[in-house]
Amino acid sequence: MKKEISTTTKIAVFRKKEVRRTIYKNEWWFSVIDACEALTDSVDPGAYWRKLKQRLKEEKSEVVTIRRCLSF
């Protein structure tokens, strides 16, 4: 059975790649994994994001992940 997409959840297209997004507290939130894939053409955008978070942590930069993935 196909899941219904709510009116606050949409798919954006960037560089011909789908990027999941949703509205949370009146702001658009985008899937970081999808954005990494669209921007880098990585074959494993999840690994790319994990490595980027690791490097940012080593540089003492703050990275916050509320959820591991968007579920629609």
Contacts in CASP RR format, 6 or more apart in sequence:
PFRMAT RR
TARGET T0000
AUTHOR 0000-0000-0000
METHOD contacts of the structure
MODEL  1
MKKEISTTTKIAVFRKKEVRRTIYKNEWWFSVIDACEALTDSVDPGAYWR
KLKQRLKEEKSEVVTIRRCLSF
3 72 0 8 1.000
5 11 0 8 1.000
5 72 0 8 1.000
8 22 0 8 1.000
8 23 0 8 1.000
9 20 0 8 1.000
9 21 0 8 1.000
9 22 0 8 1.000
9 23 0 8 1.000
9 72 0 8 1.000
10 21 0 8 1.000
10 22 0 8 1.000
11 18 0 8 1.000
11 19 0 8 1.000
11 20 0 8 1.000
11 21 0 8 1.000
12 18 0 8 1.000
12 19 0 8 1.000
12 20 0 8 1.000
12 21 0 8 1.000
12 30 0 8 1.000
13 19 0 8 1.000
14 35 0 8 1.000
14 38 0 8 1.000
15 38 0 8 1.000
15 39 0 8 1.000
17 34 0 8 1.000
17 37 0 8 1.000
17 38 0 8 1.000
18 34 0 8 1.000
19 30 0 8 1.000
19 31 0 8 1.000
19 34 0 8 1.000
19 35 0 8 1.000
19 38 0 8 1.000
20 30 0 8 1.000
20 31 0 8 1.000
20 34 0 8 1.000
20 70 0 8 1.000
20 72 0 8 1.000
21 28 0 8 1.000
21 29 0 8 1.000
21 30 0 8 1.000
21 31 0 8 1.000
22 28 0 8 1.000
22 29 0 8 1.000
22 70 0 8 1.000
22 72 0 8 1.000
23 29 0 8 1.000
31 69 0 8 1.000
31 70 0 8 1.000
32 49 0 8 1.000
32 65 0 8 1.000
33 45 0 8 1.000
33 46 0 8 1.000
33 49 0 8 1.000
33 69 0 8 1.000
34 45 0 8 1.000
36 42 0 8 1.000
36 45 0 8 1.000
36 46 0 8 1.000
36 48 0 8 1.000
36 49 0 8 1.000
36 52 0 8 1.000
37 45 0 8 1.000
37 48 0 8 1.000
40 48 0 8 1.000
42 48 0 8 1.000
53 63 0 8 1.000
53 65 0 8 1.000
56 62 0 8 1.000
56 63 0 8 1.000
57 63 0 8 1.000
END
